[in-house]
Amino acid sequence: MSITQQQLLQILPNAGQTAGVFVPVLNTAMVRFQIVGTKRIAAFITQIGHESGQFRYVRELGNDQYLSRYDTGPLAKRMGNTPEANGDGHKYRGRGLIQITDRANYITRGEALALDLVNHPELLEKPQHACMSAAWFWASRGLNTLADTGQFYTFTRRINGGQNGAADRQALYDSALKVLA
């Protein structure tokens, strides 16, 4: 089962023209990582749709002051960024459809996708890499199984760390299930 541009726009109406850019690479990524069938696709589209502002953002917004919190201090250390003020926070800001952050995650994701994301983190802003990165994350966290059993809150927590945007995610999920049925 593939998703069409029309279906994607029914689920994510604010995606606009970017839907046409993402559909072919999204379908390739979903097949590669076994995100197949109505429940899996609905859950995946819901999460990446919410996380990316319906495909409008593949790079975290924020000024230097905001991003500096990722550069030094306890948060930066917990995230795997280098301890000195060297721009890691800015360089390894959230990117992709599931906005990954921190140097350690860029290393892991780059190895999994055979991309040099440490030296070229901007690659995750390209649709094909944004889709592959999100699908790899989804599969590597066992989210297909959770989607199969409809564990919405659990797969949301694994993506977001909590229930941020739960109402929007639920509305997108309900829409996706109807559109894909």
C-alpha positions in Angstrom: 0.0 0.0 0.0 1.4 3.4 -1.0 0.0 6.8 -0.1 -1.0 9.2 -2.8 -0.6 12.9 -2.9 -4.3 13.3 -2.6 -4.5 11.1 0.5 -1.6 12.9 2.1 -3.3 16.3 1.5 -6.5 15.0 3.0 -4.6 14.0 6.1 -2.2 17.0 6.2 -4.1 19.8 4.4 -1.4 22.3 5.3 1.3 20.4 3.5 0.4 22.2 0.3 2.8 21.8 -2.6 5.4 20.0 -0.5 3.2 17.0 -0.4 4.0 16.3 -4.1 7.7 16.4 -3.3 7.5 14.1 -0.3 5.1 11.4 -1.6 7.5 9.4 -3.7 10.4 9.4 -1.2 8.0 8.8 1.7 6.6 5.7 -0.1 10.1 4.4 -0.7 11.1 5.0 3.0 7.9 3.3 4.3 8.5 0.2 2.2 12.1 0.0 3.2 11.3 0.0 6.9 8.1 -2.1 6.7 5.7 0.8 7.4 3.0 -0.9 5.5 -0.8 -1.3 6.0 -3.4 1.2 7.2 -2.5 1.3 10.9 1.2 1.7 10.4 1.0 4.3 7.7 -1.7 6.2 9.6 0.4 6.3 12.8 3.6 7.2 10.9 2.0 10.0 8.8 0.3 11.3 12.0 3.6 11.6 13.9 5.8 13.0 11.1 3.0 15.3 10.1 2.7 16.8 13.6 6.5 16.9 14.2 7.2 18.7 11.0 4.3 21.1 11.0 2.7 19.2 8.2 5.9 19.0 6.2 6.6 22.7 6.4 9.7 22.4 8.7 12.6 20.0 8.3 14.9 22.2 10.4 14.2 23.3 14.0 13.4 27.0 14.3 15.2 29.1 16.9 17.7 31.9 17.2 21.3 31.6 18.5 20.2 32.2 22.1 17.6 29.4 21.9 20.0 26.9 20.2 22.8 27.7 22.6 21.1 25.6 25.3 22.1 22.6 23.2 25.7 23.7 23.0 26.9 23.8 26.6 25.7 22.8 30.0 23.7 19.8 31.4 21.3 19.6 28.4 24.1 19.6 25.9 26.0 16.9 27.8 22.9 14.7 28.1 22.4 15.1 24.4 25.9 14.0 23.5 27.2 17.3 22.3 30.8 18.4 23.0 31.1 20.2 26.3 32.8 23.3 25.0 31.0 26.3 23.3 31.7 25.3 19.7 28.4 25.6 17.9 27.2 22.0 18.3 23.8 23.2 19.5 23.3 25.2 16.3 24.9 22.6 14.0 23.0 19.6 15.5 19.6 21.4 15.8 16.5 19.4 15.1 16.3 18.2 11.5 14.2 15.8 9.4 10.6 14.9 9.7 11.2 13.6 13.2 13.4 16.4 14.4 16.5 14.6 15.7 18.9 16.7 17.7 22.4 16.2 19.2 25.7 15.0 17.8 25.3 11.5 19.2 22.0 11.0 17.3 23.5 12.5 14.1 26.3 9.9 14.4 23.9 7.0 14.9 21.5 8.1 12.2 24.4 8.8 9.8 25.8 5.3 10.3 22.4 3.7 9.8 21.7 5.6 6.6 25.3 5.7 5.2 25.4 9.5 5.3 28.0 11.8 6.8 25.7 13.7 9.0 28.4 14.8 11.4 30.0 17.0 8.7 26.8 17.6 6.7 23.9 17.7 9.1 21.9 19.7 6.5 21.4 16.5 4.5 18.5 15.7 6.8 16.7 18.8 5.3 16.5 17.1 1.9 13.2 15.2 1.5 14.7 11.8 0.7 16.9 11.9 3.8 14.2 13.4 6.0 11.9 10.6 5.1 14.5 7.8 5.4 15.7 9.2 8.7 12.1 9.3 10.1 11.3 5.8 8.9 14.6 4.4 10.3 13.8 6.0 13.7 10.3 4.6 13.6 11.5 1.1 12.8 14.4 1.2 15.2 12.1 2.0 18.1 9.7 -0.8 17.4 6.9 1.6 16.5 5.4 -0.7 13.8 4.4 -3.1 16.5 2.8 -0.4 18.6 1.0 0.9 15.6 -0.4 -2.5 14.8 -1.9 -2.7 18.2 -3.2 0.9 18.2 -1.0 2.0 21.1 -1.3 5.7 20.2 -0.1 7.2 23.4 2.9 4.9 23.7 4.2 5.6 20.1 3.6 9.3 20.7 5.6 9.2 23.8 8.5 7.3 22.0 8.5 10.0 19.4 8.0 13.1 21.5 9.0 12.0 25.0 5.6 13.0 26.3 2.2 13.9 24.9 3.0 17.4 23.4 0.4 18.2 20.8 -1.7 15.2 21.8 -5.0 16.8 20.5 -3.5 17.6 17.1 -1.9 14.2 16.8 -5.1 12.5 17.7 -7.1 14.5 15.1 -4.5 13.7 12.4 -4.5 10.0 13.4 -8.4 9.8 13.2 -8.3 11.5 9.8 -5.5 9.3 8.5 -7.4 6.1 9.5 -10.5 7.3 7.7 -8.6 8.4 4.6 -6.6 5.2 4.3 -9.4 2.8 5.1 
